Amino acid sequence: MNNNYGLSVKDAECICLKLMEERFVSHSEEAYRIAKGRFEEFVFNYLKTLTERAPHAIGNLSDPGIQSAILEAEEGFAKTGDIDLGQILVEMLVKRTSETRRDVRQLALNEAIAAAQKLATKHIDALSLLFFVRRVQVNSSSLQDFIERATGLLAPLCESFAHFSVSDAQYLEATGCAVRVGTISWAAAMRERYPGFFYRGVIREETPAVAQILDRATAREDLLFQPSWHDPNVIRVNAVTKDQARELAESSGLDREDLANLMSSYPLSDEQIAEMFTAVTPALGSVLELWSTVGFDSLEVSLTGIAVGHANFKKTVGDLFNAEIDVWIN
């Protein structure tokens, strides 16, 4: 790690360590010894990750705002020594170090670095679950691929959520990581985001709208319709989301809502959707059972919660989730 961008890595290391030494120097000798070991470990992991992923940002460590974020993250790990928290803080701090413009992303990362230290593992995992249901769009070409990818992302988060309570949901609100919005069940959120996966399809001969669409369409029938995921004897719109259905309609000379409206007919029930997920990952059963009971059906992640949930996903599932936070906070 010898790249030089105004500050060397050695200079950066000295800055990071000095910040914490000044903060903990008044503690007892034993407390200082423990804290020193922890923040030295944190600084090593932070600078290693920063050098690998954003070496151009090393020079930014001379910025007072970034130094404040570093100190906040270092202190959080020094107090707890929690390895998982340390990884989440490193993820957010590396991104924050690259943010030199005072905008919503920089401010959200600052808040998230401070908020993450106030959360237990179950709170952080719960934010990732909520982030997935409310904000993450999984791009898959088939229903089976979607279920496998989605459950692969969610399975590592299930165990801690089994111990979640109403008070925990209220606590996420109190920390500013979540806000109350309109109520929607887990299954309904999946159905709303991916309607093409979660409706039965229609019988061509018994659905006048299909004949009307085919009469007006400039595209071939097999581009507009495919056999249903759930019953090969019926057909479905050849799209997963409503936006995709609208784009397909426009490119085929149809009214924008023709296919999207058809895709909303005959939806699967909440129970059927839940069964599809739990058949692949039984541990999701406890999540689905508790979702409404603890009040998660009326929660939405705030920008702070997005930053924490996103960093936890990156830490927990690795290459299965490689989207940058810029997708959601820009």
Short mmCIF file of the C-alpha atoms (twelve columns), coordinates in Angstrom:
data_MODEL
# 
_entry.id   MODEL 
# 
loop_
_atom_site.group_PDB 
_atom_site.id 
_atom_site.type_symbol 
_atom_site.label_atom_id 
_atom_site.label_alt_id 
_atom_site.label_comp_id 
_atom_site.label_asym_id 
_atom_site.label_seq_id 
_atom_site.Cartn_x 
_atom_site.Cartn_y 
_atom_site.Cartn_z 
_atom_site.pdbx_PDB_model_num 
ATOM 1   C CA . MET A 1   0.000   0.000   0.000   1 
ATOM 2   C CA . ASN A 2   2.409   2.651   -1.234  1 
ATOM 3   C CA . ASN A 3   0.244   4.725   -3.594  1 
ATOM 4   C CA . ASN A 4   0.606   8.464   -3.077  1 
ATOM 5   C CA . TYR A 5   -2.268  10.846  -3.687  1 
ATOM 6   C CA . GLY A 6   -1.061  13.867  -1.705  1 
ATOM 7   C CA . LEU A 7   -1.175  11.778  1.462   1 
ATOM 8   C CA . SER A 8   0.623   8.444   1.698   1 
ATOM 9   C CA . VAL A 9   -1.050  5.453   3.291   1 
ATOM 10  C CA . LYS A 10  1.383   5.845   6.180   1 
ATOM 11  C CA . ASP A 11  0.264   9.463   6.606   1 
ATOM 12  C CA . ALA A 12  -3.347  8.315   6.544   1 
ATOM 13  C CA . GLU A 13  -2.633  5.678   9.175   1 
ATOM 14  C CA . CYS A 14  -1.003  8.275   11.437  1 
ATOM 15  C CA . ILE A 15  -4.019  10.571  11.094  1 
ATOM 16  C CA . CYS A 16  -6.472  7.795   11.954  1 
ATOM 17  C CA . LEU A 17  -4.530  6.558   14.964  1 
ATOM 18  C CA . LYS A 18  -3.861  10.033  16.346  1 
ATOM 19  C CA . LEU A 19  -7.561  10.896  16.228  1 
ATOM 20  C CA . MET A 20  -8.420  8.003   18.510  1 
ATOM 21  C CA . GLU A 21  -5.428  8.294   20.806  1 
ATOM 22  C CA . GLU A 22  -6.485  11.840  21.662  1 
ATOM 23  C CA . ARG A 23  -10.052 10.686  22.307  1 
ATOM 24  C CA . PHE A 24  -9.153  7.770   24.634  1 
ATOM 25  C CA . VAL A 25  -6.079  9.150   26.396  1 
ATOM 26  C CA . SER A 26  -8.153  10.133  29.466  1 
ATOM 27  C CA . HIS A 27  -9.456  6.570   29.980  1 
ATOM 28  C CA . SER A 28  -7.989  4.143   32.501  1 
ATOM 29  C CA . GLU A 29  -4.866  2.302   31.447  1 
ATOM 30  C CA . GLU A 30  -6.722  -0.987  30.903  1 
ATOM 31  C CA . ALA A 31  -9.575  0.653   28.956  1 
ATOM 32  C CA . TYR A 32  -7.066  2.507   26.808  1 
ATOM 33  C CA . ARG A 33  -5.142  -0.700  26.101  1 
ATOM 34  C CA . ILE A 34  -8.302  -2.509  24.967  1 
ATOM 35  C CA . ALA A 35  -9.534  0.433   22.900  1 
ATOM 36  C CA . LYS A 36  -6.095  0.914   21.284  1 
ATOM 37  C CA . GLY A 37  -6.006  -2.691  20.089  1 
ATOM 38  C CA . ARG A 38  -9.478  -2.347  18.625  1 
ATOM 39  C CA . PHE A 39  -8.997  0.920   16.789  1 
ATOM 40  C CA . GLU A 40  -5.638  -0.204  15.402  1 
ATOM 41  C CA . GLU A 41  -7.435  -3.248  13.963  1 
ATOM 42  C CA . PHE A 42  -10.179 -1.022  12.585  1 
ATOM 43  C CA . VAL A 43  -7.719  1.399   10.972  1 
ATOM 44  C CA . PHE A 44  -5.856  -1.465  9.300   1 
ATOM 45  C CA . ASN A 45  -9.091  -2.889  7.822   1 
ATOM 46  C CA . TYR A 46  -10.340 0.539   6.767   1 
ATOM 47  C CA . LEU A 47  -7.141  1.601   4.997   1 
ATOM 48  C CA . LYS A 48  -6.706  -1.814  3.383   1 
ATOM 49  C CA . THR A 49  -10.236 -1.648  1.959   1 
ATOM 50  C CA . LEU A 50  -9.865  2.000   0.965   1 
ATOM 51  C CA . THR A 51  -6.604  1.273   -0.876  1 
ATOM 52  C CA . GLU A 52  -8.167  -1.656  -2.715  1 
ATOM 53  C CA . ARG A 53  -11.427 0.042   -3.692  1 
ATOM 54  C CA . ALA A 54  -10.875 3.799   -3.733  1 
ATOM 55  C CA . PRO A 55  -7.133  4.643   -3.621  1 
ATOM 56  C CA . HIS A 56  -7.867  8.038   -5.173  1 
ATOM 57  C CA . ALA A 57  -9.706  9.005   -1.958  1 
ATOM 58  C CA . ILE A 58  -6.722  8.637   0.393   1 
ATOM 59  C CA . GLY A 59  -5.878  12.314  -0.048  1 
ATOM 60  C CA . ASN A 60  -9.320  13.209  1.291   1 
ATOM 61  C CA . LEU A 61  -8.296  12.191  4.814   1 
ATOM 62  C CA . SER A 62  -6.999  15.719  5.381   1 
ATOM 63  C CA . ASP A 63  -10.617 16.971  5.186   1 
ATOM 64  C CA . PRO A 64  -12.062 17.809  8.651   1 
ATOM 65  C CA . GLY A 65  -15.461 16.364  7.775   1 
ATOM 66  C CA . ILE A 66  -13.965 13.041  6.777   1 
ATOM 67  C CA . GLN A 67  -11.780 12.997  9.870   1 
ATOM 68  C CA . SER A 68  -14.920 13.488  11.941  1 
ATOM 69  C CA . ALA A 69  -16.552 10.492  10.218  1 
ATOM 70  C CA . ILE A 70  -13.407 8.405   10.773  1 
ATOM 71  C CA . LEU A 71  -13.370 9.291   14.462  1 
ATOM 72  C CA . GLU A 72  -17.061 8.416   14.784  1 
ATOM 73  C CA . ALA A 73  -16.553 5.013   13.169  1 
ATOM 74  C CA . GLU A 74  -13.336 4.258   15.069  1 
ATOM 75  C CA . GLU A 75  -14.934 5.126   18.386  1 
ATOM 76  C CA . GLY A 76  -17.951 2.929   17.648  1 
ATOM 77  C CA . PHE A 77  -15.761 -0.097  17.024  1 
ATOM 78  C CA . ALA A 78  -13.384 0.694   19.895  1 
ATOM 79  C CA . LYS A 79  -16.301 0.724   22.337  1 
ATOM 80  C CA . THR A 80  -17.783 -2.607  21.241  1 
ATOM 81  C CA . GLY A 81  -15.130 -4.652  19.432  1 
ATOM 82  C CA . ASP A 82  -18.026 -6.133  17.421  1 
ATOM 83  C CA . ILE A 83  -16.467 -7.612  14.254  1 
ATOM 84  C CA . ASP A 84  -19.714 -7.446  12.244  1 
ATOM 85  C CA . LEU A 85  -20.255 -3.823  13.220  1 
ATOM 86  C CA . GLY A 86  -16.640 -3.094  12.295  1 
ATOM 87  C CA . GLN A 87  -17.147 -4.472  8.786   1 
ATOM 88  C CA . ILE A 88  -20.327 -2.445  8.302   1 
ATOM 89  C CA . LEU A 89  -18.612 0.726   9.530   1 
ATOM 90  C CA . VAL A 90  -15.658 0.112   7.191   1 
ATOM 91  C CA . GLU A 91  -18.037 -0.317  4.240   1 
ATOM 92  C CA . MET A 92  -19.804 2.973   4.950   1 
ATOM 93  C CA . LEU A 93  -16.625 4.849   5.866   1 
ATOM 94  C CA . VAL A 94  -14.867 3.871   2.635   1 
ATOM 95  C CA . LYS A 95  -17.817 5.261   0.689   1 
ATOM 96  C CA . ARG A 96  -17.929 8.372   2.880   1 
ATOM 97  C CA . THR A 97  -14.218 9.007   2.306   1 
ATOM 98  C CA . SER A 98  -14.932 9.327   -1.427  1 
ATOM 99  C CA . GLU A 99  -17.754 11.832  -0.860  1 
ATOM 100 C CA . THR A 100 -16.285 15.332  -0.854  1 
ATOM 101 C CA . ARG A 101 -19.431 17.183  -1.921  1 
ATOM 102 C CA . ARG A 102 -21.853 18.134  0.825   1 
ATOM 103 C CA . ASP A 103 -24.969 16.448  -0.525  1 
ATOM 104 C CA . VAL A 104 -27.628 14.031  0.672   1 
ATOM 105 C CA . ARG A 105 -25.414 10.954  0.176   1 
ATOM 106 C CA . GLN A 106 -22.619 12.404  2.289   1 
ATOM 107 C CA . LEU A 107 -25.042 13.483  5.011   1 
ATOM 108 C CA . ALA A 108 -26.853 10.127  5.022   1 
ATOM 109 C CA . LEU A 109 -23.556 8.253   5.386   1 
ATOM 110 C CA . ASN A 110 -22.563 10.495  8.297   1 
ATOM 111 C CA . GLU A 111 -25.849 9.738   10.036  1 
ATOM 112 C CA . ALA A 112 -25.616 6.031   9.261   1 
ATOM 113 C CA . ILE A 113 -22.095 5.718   10.696  1 
ATOM 114 C CA . ALA A 114 -23.386 7.232   13.938  1 
ATOM 115 C CA . ALA A 115 -26.645 5.245   13.967  1 
ATOM 116 C CA . ALA A 116 -25.123 1.807   13.286  1 
ATOM 117 C CA . GLN A 117 -23.342 1.876   16.637  1 
ATOM 118 C CA . LYS A 118 -26.690 2.130   18.417  1 
ATOM 119 C CA . LEU A 119 -28.052 -1.033  16.812  1 
ATOM 120 C CA . ALA A 120 -27.824 -4.698  17.754  1 
ATOM 121 C CA . THR A 121 -27.282 -7.365  15.085  1 
ATOM 122 C CA . LYS A 122 -31.009 -8.110  14.883  1 
ATOM 123 C CA . HIS A 123 -31.758 -4.436  14.193  1 
ATOM 124 C CA . ILE A 124 -29.173 -4.239  11.416  1 
ATOM 125 C CA . ASP A 125 -30.366 -7.495  9.834   1 
ATOM 126 C CA . ALA A 126 -33.945 -6.264  10.066  1 
ATOM 127 C CA . LEU A 127 -32.996 -3.082  8.209   1 
ATOM 128 C CA . SER A 128 -31.504 -5.202  5.421   1 
ATOM 129 C CA . LEU A 129 -34.716 -7.236  5.218   1 
ATOM 130 C CA . LEU A 130 -36.825 -4.083  5.102   1 
ATOM 131 C CA . PHE A 131 -34.471 -2.537  2.547   1 
ATOM 132 C CA . PHE A 132 -34.874 -5.613  0.346   1 
ATOM 133 C CA . VAL A 133 -38.668 -5.690  0.520   1 
ATOM 134 C CA . ARG A 134 -39.180 -1.956  0.025   1 
ATOM 135 C CA . ARG A 135 -36.300 -0.899  -2.233  1 
ATOM 136 C CA . VAL A 136 -34.219 -3.658  -3.861  1 
ATOM 137 C CA . GLN A 137 -35.101 -4.790  -7.389  1 
ATOM 138 C CA . VAL A 138 -33.726 -8.246  -8.276  1 
ATOM 139 C CA . ASN A 139 -33.342 -8.623  -12.032 1 
ATOM 140 C CA . SER A 140 -34.114 -12.207 -13.044 1 
ATOM 141 C CA . SER A 141 -35.283 -13.752 -16.281 1 
ATOM 142 C CA . SER A 142 -37.231 -16.590 -14.648 1 
ATOM 143 C CA . LEU A 143 -39.308 -17.150 -11.549 1 
ATOM 144 C CA . GLN A 144 -37.047 -19.953 -10.317 1 
ATOM 145 C CA . ASP A 145 -33.939 -17.807 -10.696 1 
ATOM 146 C CA . PHE A 146 -35.648 -14.950 -8.858  1 
ATOM 147 C CA . ILE A 147 -36.712 -17.097 -5.901  1 
ATOM 148 C CA . GLU A 148 -33.239 -18.643 -5.614  1 
ATOM 149 C CA . ARG A 149 -31.470 -15.285 -5.785  1 
ATOM 150 C CA . ALA A 150 -33.880 -13.594 -3.391  1 
ATOM 151 C CA . THR A 151 -33.749 -16.345 -0.797  1 
ATOM 152 C CA . GLY A 152 -29.955 -16.472 -1.134  1 
ATOM 153 C CA . LEU A 153 -29.861 -12.816 -0.125  1 
ATOM 154 C CA . LEU A 154 -32.365 -13.198 2.701   1 
ATOM 155 C CA . ALA A 155 -31.438 -16.541 4.288   1 
ATOM 156 C CA . PRO A 156 -28.442 -15.203 6.317   1 
ATOM 157 C CA . LEU A 157 -30.692 -12.544 7.900   1 
ATOM 158 C CA . CYS A 158 -33.500 -14.802 9.115   1 
ATOM 159 C CA . GLU A 159 -32.113 -16.169 12.371  1 
ATOM 160 C CA . SER A 160 -31.721 -12.852 14.167  1 
ATOM 161 C CA . PHE A 161 -35.154 -11.630 13.013  1 
ATOM 162 C CA . ALA A 162 -36.753 -14.546 14.843  1 
ATOM 163 C CA . HIS A 163 -36.063 -12.587 18.057  1 
ATOM 164 C CA . PHE A 164 -37.469 -9.287  16.804  1 
ATOM 165 C CA . SER A 165 -40.261 -7.536  18.727  1 
ATOM 166 C CA . VAL A 166 -42.597 -4.566  18.513  1 
ATOM 167 C CA . SER A 167 -40.195 -2.656  20.763  1 
ATOM 168 C CA . ASP A 168 -37.355 -3.362  18.340  1 
ATOM 169 C CA . ALA A 169 -39.404 -1.916  15.476  1 
ATOM 170 C CA . GLN A 170 -40.167 1.161   17.565  1 
ATOM 171 C CA . TYR A 171 -36.481 1.482   18.398  1 
ATOM 172 C CA . LEU A 172 -35.569 1.584   14.696  1 
ATOM 173 C CA . GLU A 173 -37.954 4.527   14.383  1 
ATOM 174 C CA . ALA A 174 -36.378 6.224   17.386  1 
ATOM 175 C CA . THR A 175 -32.898 5.967   15.861  1 
ATOM 176 C CA . GLY A 176 -34.111 7.516   12.614  1 
ATOM 177 C CA . CYS A 177 -33.431 4.363   10.584  1 
ATOM 178 C CA . ALA A 178 -37.085 3.715   9.732   1 
ATOM 179 C CA . VAL A 179 -40.322 5.670   9.325   1 
ATOM 180 C CA . ARG A 180 -44.012 4.742   9.416   1 
ATOM 181 C CA . VAL A 181 -45.819 4.580   6.068   1 
ATOM 182 C CA . GLY A 182 -48.819 2.774   4.598   1 
ATOM 183 C CA . THR A 183 -49.273 -0.880  5.526   1 
ATOM 184 C CA . ILE A 184 -48.280 -3.625  3.083   1 
ATOM 185 C CA . SER A 185 -47.616 -7.297  3.760   1 
ATOM 186 C CA . TRP A 186 -44.399 -9.022  2.719   1 
ATOM 187 C CA . ALA A 187 -46.214 -10.986 0.010   1 
ATOM 188 C CA . ALA A 188 -48.096 -7.940  -1.259  1 
ATOM 189 C CA . ALA A 189 -44.819 -6.020  -1.538  1 
ATOM 190 C CA . MET A 190 -43.396 -8.855  -3.657  1 
ATOM 191 C CA . ARG A 191 -46.556 -8.960  -5.771  1 
ATOM 192 C CA . GLU A 192 -46.469 -5.195  -6.294  1 
ATOM 193 C CA . ARG A 193 -42.772 -5.085  -7.234  1 
ATOM 194 C CA . TYR A 194 -42.786 -8.228  -9.401  1 
ATOM 195 C CA . PRO A 195 -46.379 -8.662  -10.666 1 
ATOM 196 C CA . GLY A 196 -45.225 -10.749 -13.625 1 
ATOM 197 C CA . PHE A 197 -43.961 -13.466 -11.292 1 
ATOM 198 C CA . PHE A 198 -46.914 -13.490 -8.947  1 
ATOM 199 C CA . TYR A 199 -50.089 -13.801 -11.001 1 
ATOM 200 C CA . ARG A 200 -51.618 -16.947 -12.417 1 
ATOM 201 C CA . GLY A 201 -51.964 -15.766 -16.013 1 
ATOM 202 C CA . VAL A 202 -55.058 -15.794 -18.207 1 
ATOM 203 C CA . ILE A 203 -56.842 -18.270 -20.463 1 
ATOM 204 C CA . ARG A 204 -56.521 -16.813 -23.954 1 
ATOM 205 C CA . GLU A 205 -59.868 -18.001 -25.264 1 
ATOM 206 C CA . GLU A 206 -61.721 -16.698 -22.195 1 
ATOM 207 C CA . THR A 207 -60.048 -13.282 -22.031 1 
ATOM 208 C CA . PRO A 208 -61.353 -10.765 -24.610 1 
ATOM 209 C CA . ALA A 209 -58.552 -8.310  -23.759 1 
ATOM 210 C CA . VAL A 210 -55.987 -10.733 -25.207 1 
ATOM 211 C CA . ALA A 211 -57.708 -10.854 -28.605 1 
ATOM 212 C CA . GLN A 212 -58.058 -7.065  -28.628 1 
ATOM 213 C CA . ILE A 213 -54.368 -6.629  -27.822 1 
ATOM 214 C CA . LEU A 214 -53.300 -9.066  -30.547 1 
ATOM 215 C CA . ASP A 215 -55.526 -7.321  -33.098 1 
ATOM 216 C CA . ARG A 216 -53.819 -3.979  -32.457 1 
ATOM 217 C CA . ALA A 217 -50.256 -5.085  -31.724 1 
ATOM 218 C CA . THR A 218 -47.411 -4.712  -34.212 1 
ATOM 219 C CA . ALA A 219 -45.324 -7.323  -32.390 1 
ATOM 220 C CA . ARG A 220 -45.587 -11.104 -32.700 1 
ATOM 221 C CA . GLU A 221 -47.720 -12.964 -30.188 1 
ATOM 222 C CA . ASP A 222 -44.751 -14.836 -28.724 1 
ATOM 223 C CA . LEU A 223 -43.058 -11.511 -27.914 1 
ATOM 224 C CA . LEU A 224 -46.122 -10.323 -26.013 1 
ATOM 225 C CA . PHE A 225 -47.176 -13.532 -24.270 1 
ATOM 226 C CA . GLN A 226 -45.495 -16.619 -22.844 1 
ATOM 227 C CA . PRO A 227 -46.763 -19.702 -20.961 1 
ATOM 228 C CA . SER A 228 -47.533 -18.929 -17.328 1 
ATOM 229 C CA . TRP A 229 -44.899 -19.651 -14.699 1 
ATOM 230 C CA . HIS A 230 -47.566 -21.464 -12.676 1 
ATOM 231 C CA . ASP A 231 -49.689 -23.257 -15.291 1 
ATOM 232 C CA . PRO A 232 -48.487 -24.097 -18.837 1 
ATOM 233 C CA . ASN A 233 -52.113 -24.153 -20.017 1 
ATOM 234 C CA . VAL A 234 -52.547 -20.391 -19.540 1 
ATOM 235 C CA . ILE A 235 -50.522 -17.405 -20.739 1 
ATOM 236 C CA . ARG A 236 -48.802 -14.465 -19.072 1 
ATOM 237 C CA . VAL A 237 -47.552 -11.078 -20.236 1 
ATOM 238 C CA . ASN A 238 -43.883 -11.390 -21.237 1 
ATOM 239 C CA . ALA A 239 -42.655 -8.995  -18.547 1 
ATOM 240 C CA . VAL A 240 -41.876 -9.025  -14.828 1 
ATOM 241 C CA . THR A 241 -42.523 -5.427  -13.742 1 
ATOM 242 C CA . LYS A 242 -45.223 -2.977  -14.773 1 
ATOM 243 C CA . ASP A 243 -42.589 -0.656  -16.236 1 
ATOM 244 C CA . GLN A 244 -41.371 -3.489  -18.451 1 
ATOM 245 C CA . ALA A 245 -44.947 -4.206  -19.490 1 
ATOM 246 C CA . ARG A 246 -45.481 -0.538  -20.371 1 
ATOM 247 C CA . GLU A 247 -42.295 -0.421  -22.441 1 
ATOM 248 C CA . LEU A 248 -43.330 -3.606  -24.255 1 
ATOM 249 C CA . ALA A 249 -46.773 -2.138  -24.963 1 
ATOM 250 C CA . GLU A 250 -45.365 1.115   -26.336 1 
ATOM 251 C CA . SER A 251 -42.881 -0.686  -28.592 1 
ATOM 252 C CA . SER A 252 -45.713 -2.878  -29.888 1 
ATOM 253 C CA . GLY A 253 -48.078 -0.069  -30.871 1 
ATOM 254 C CA . LEU A 254 -50.400 -0.594  -27.883 1 
ATOM 255 C CA . ASP A 255 -51.762 1.753   -25.254 1 
ATOM 256 C CA . ARG A 256 -49.205 2.113   -22.466 1 
ATOM 257 C CA . GLU A 257 -51.329 0.417   -19.794 1 
ATOM 258 C CA . ASP A 258 -52.778 -2.456  -21.867 1 
ATOM 259 C CA . LEU A 259 -50.304 -5.128  -20.797 1 
ATOM 260 C CA . ALA A 260 -49.717 -3.760  -17.288 1 
ATOM 261 C CA . ASN A 261 -53.451 -3.938  -16.559 1 
ATOM 262 C CA . LEU A 262 -53.665 -7.497  -17.835 1 
ATOM 263 C CA . MET A 263 -50.673 -8.460  -15.700 1 
ATOM 264 C CA . SER A 264 -52.512 -7.281  -12.579 1 
ATOM 265 C CA . SER A 265 -55.376 -9.741  -13.057 1 
ATOM 266 C CA . TYR A 266 -55.600 -13.014 -11.147 1 
ATOM 267 C CA . PRO A 267 -52.821 -12.369 -8.598  1 
ATOM 268 C CA . LEU A 268 -51.517 -15.131 -6.363  1 
ATOM 269 C CA . SER A 269 -52.600 -14.986 -2.733  1 
ATOM 270 C CA . ASP A 270 -50.274 -13.962 0.094   1 
ATOM 271 C CA . GLU A 271 -50.222 -17.564 1.286   1 
ATOM 272 C CA . GLN A 272 -49.193 -18.889 -2.134  1 
ATOM 273 C CA . ILE A 273 -46.374 -16.349 -2.440  1 
ATOM 274 C CA . ALA A 274 -45.114 -17.103 1.073   1 
ATOM 275 C CA . GLU A 275 -45.114 -20.820 0.321   1 
ATOM 276 C CA . MET A 276 -42.933 -20.273 -2.754  1 
ATOM 277 C CA . PHE A 277 -40.248 -18.559 -0.661  1 
ATOM 278 C CA . THR A 278 -40.363 -20.871 2.341   1 
ATOM 279 C CA . ALA A 279 -40.216 -23.966 0.124   1 
ATOM 280 C CA . VAL A 280 -36.680 -22.876 -0.827  1 
ATOM 281 C CA . THR A 281 -35.681 -21.311 2.505   1 
ATOM 282 C CA . PRO A 282 -37.779 -22.644 5.424   1 
ATOM 283 C CA . ALA A 283 -36.109 -20.175 7.801   1 
ATOM 284 C CA . LEU A 284 -38.029 -17.395 6.054   1 
ATOM 285 C CA . GLY A 285 -41.175 -18.762 7.660   1 
ATOM 286 C CA . SER A 286 -40.443 -17.019 10.969  1 
ATOM 287 C CA . VAL A 287 -39.761 -13.747 9.151   1 
ATOM 288 C CA . LEU A 288 -43.058 -13.899 7.280   1 
ATOM 289 C CA . GLU A 289 -44.972 -14.797 10.442  1 
ATOM 290 C CA . LEU A 290 -43.489 -11.919 12.431  1 
ATOM 291 C CA . TRP A 291 -43.512 -9.288  9.677   1 
ATOM 292 C CA . SER A 292 -46.971 -7.921  10.447  1 
ATOM 293 C CA . THR A 293 -46.986 -8.927  14.125  1 
ATOM 294 C CA . VAL A 294 -44.063 -6.647  15.005  1 
ATOM 295 C CA . GLY A 295 -45.289 -3.814  12.791  1 
ATOM 296 C CA . PHE A 296 -42.811 -4.187  9.941   1 
ATOM 297 C CA . ASP A 297 -45.648 -4.096  7.427   1 
ATOM 298 C CA . SER A 298 -45.981 -0.345  8.042   1 
ATOM 299 C CA . LEU A 299 -42.264 0.536   8.191   1 
ATOM 300 C CA . GLU A 300 -40.058 1.958   5.445   1 
ATOM 301 C CA . VAL A 301 -36.285 2.446   5.589   1 
ATOM 302 C CA . SER A 302 -35.098 6.045   5.840   1 
ATOM 303 C CA . LEU A 303 -31.988 7.204   3.985   1 
ATOM 304 C CA . THR A 304 -30.005 6.396   7.136   1 
ATOM 305 C CA . GLY A 305 -31.552 2.934   7.253   1 
ATOM 306 C CA . ILE A 306 -30.789 2.385   3.569   1 
ATOM 307 C CA . ALA A 307 -27.099 3.130   4.170   1 
ATOM 308 C CA . VAL A 308 -26.915 0.718   7.120   1 
ATOM 309 C CA . GLY A 309 -28.987 -2.010  5.446   1 
ATOM 310 C CA . HIS A 310 -26.990 -1.710  2.230   1 
ATOM 311 C CA . ALA A 311 -23.643 -1.988  4.038   1 
ATOM 312 C CA . ASN A 312 -24.902 -5.014  5.962   1 
ATOM 313 C CA . PHE A 313 -25.956 -6.722  2.740   1 
ATOM 314 C CA . LYS A 314 -22.494 -6.142  1.267   1 
ATOM 315 C CA . LYS A 315 -20.915 -7.564  4.407   1 
ATOM 316 C CA . THR A 316 -23.269 -10.527 4.770   1 
ATOM 317 C CA . VAL A 317 -23.742 -11.907 1.257   1 
ATOM 318 C CA . GLY A 318 -20.654 -10.630 -0.554  1 
ATOM 319 C CA . ASP A 319 -20.751 -11.080 -4.329  1 
ATOM 320 C CA . LEU A 320 -24.467 -11.920 -4.284  1 
ATOM 321 C CA . PHE A 321 -25.089 -8.203  -3.746  1 
ATOM 322 C CA . ASN A 322 -22.734 -5.863  -5.592  1 
ATOM 323 C CA . ALA A 323 -24.893 -2.787  -6.232  1 
ATOM 324 C CA . GLU A 324 -23.474 0.490   -4.949  1 
ATOM 325 C CA . ILE A 325 -25.426 2.725   -2.592  1 
ATOM 326 C CA . ASP A 326 -25.552 5.387   -5.317  1 
ATOM 327 C CA . VAL A 327 -28.480 3.427   -6.800  1 
ATOM 328 C CA . TRP A 328 -30.663 4.411   -3.835  1 
ATOM 329 C CA . ILE A 329 -29.107 7.640   -2.519  1 
ATOM 330 C CA . ASN A 330 -28.144 10.128  -5.205  1 
# 
